[in-house]
Amino acid sequence: GIGKATVTKLRKLGATVLSGSRSEGNLDLADLSSVKKFAKSIDKCDIVLACAAEIYTSKDETSVDGFDKTFATNHVGLQALLGEIEKRQLPSRVVIVASKLERNGLVNPDIIRKEKGKKLNDRPDSSAVKHYGDTKLCNQMLTTTLAERWPSVQVFSVSPGMVDTGFLGEFPLWF
């Protein structure tokens, strides 16, 4: 995906990069114990590049911590990781990779609290793609919150547009 390509390019440019992902076997954002373990391995953090993007098509799929799995992977784990990093040292920059699908996102904090992260809204016509947009809206909200909470940190949200990473392989092009 986008994260893997970015890490590869940064390493080619000579950057020291600590990368965390399920594919590398060292970080599963849908598992908060994995997030804490990974955060402990960070000695120094100048830039956080958050590229989590997952769509689980089963509406009943939950993380080991009981959250909706798409929400856990795309947002809860990221927020938890940033919280763990904050305890040690603030990075100088945070870049959260967004999605234009967040424009269709719908988030109701009261429902999130009431449902303990198993639902983000009461949208009757939800689909996996709309739900993905909901989680990406949460990322945008996190970006705004971090920019306010960490005034000394440059916090960005970027949307790369459609990138052929194979991520949407099971969805029709017209979705």
ABEGO torsion letter per residue (X at the ends): XAAAAAAAAAAAAGBBBBBBBAAAGABBAABAAAAAAAAAABABBABBBBABBBBBABAABBBAAGBBAAAAAAAAAAAAAAAAAAAABBBABBBBBBBAAAAABBBBAAAAAAAGGABABABAABBAAAAAAAAAAAAAAAAAAAAAABAABBBBBBBAEBBBAGAAAABBAAX
